[in-house]
Amino acid sequence: MPKAVLYAIIAVLVVGGGIFAYQQYEKKQDTLQIEIGPKGMKVDPPNR
């Protein structure tokens, strides 16, 4: 198998993995966030 084909397959896998990881990251942003600090407690509801 030519090296160019192997590089193309690797590039497709890397890009696909990056897209999947970003989608999972965005899903986790839609969760309830509670922060406790010196000014008290802050609650951010999920963005929908």
C-alpha positions as CSV (number, residue, x, y, z in Angstrom):
1,M,0.0,0.0,0.0
2,P,1.4,3.4,-0.9
3,K,2.5,5.8,1.8
4,A,0.1,8.5,0.6
5,V,-2.9,6.1,1.2
6,L,-1.7,5.4,4.7
7,Y,-1.2,9.1,5.4
8,A,-4.7,9.8,4.1
9,I,-6.3,7.1,6.3
10,I,-4.5,8.5,9.3
11,A,-5.6,12.0,8.5
12,V,-9.2,10.9,8.2
13,L,-9.1,9.1,11.5
14,V,-7.4,12.1,13.3
15,V,-10.0,14.6,11.9
16,G,-12.9,12.3,12.7
17,G,-11.6,11.7,16.2
18,G,-11.2,15.5,16.7
19,I,-14.8,16.1,15.6
20,F,-16.1,13.4,17.9
21,A,-14.2,14.8,20.8
22,Y,-15.4,18.3,20.2
23,Q,-19.0,17.1,20.0
24,Q,-18.6,15.3,23.4
25,Y,-17.1,18.5,24.9
26,E,-20.0,20.6,23.7
27,K,-22.5,18.1,25.2
28,K,-20.8,18.5,28.6
29,Q,-21.2,22.3,28.4
30,D,-25.0,21.8,28.7
31,T,-24.8,20.6,32.3
32,L,-25.6,22.5,35.5
33,Q,-22.6,24.3,36.8
34,I,-22.3,25.3,40.5
35,E,-19.4,27.4,41.6
36,I,-18.6,28.2,45.3
37,G,-16.2,31.1,45.9
38,P,-15.5,34.0,48.3
39,K,-18.6,35.9,46.9
40,G,-21.0,33.0,47.6
41,M,-22.5,30.4,45.4
42,K,-23.2,30.8,41.7
43,V,-25.5,28.5,39.8
44,D,-25.5,28.4,36.0
45,P,-28.4,26.4,34.5
46,P,-27.8,24.5,31.3
47,N,-28.0,26.6,28.0
48,R,-30.8,25.3,25.8
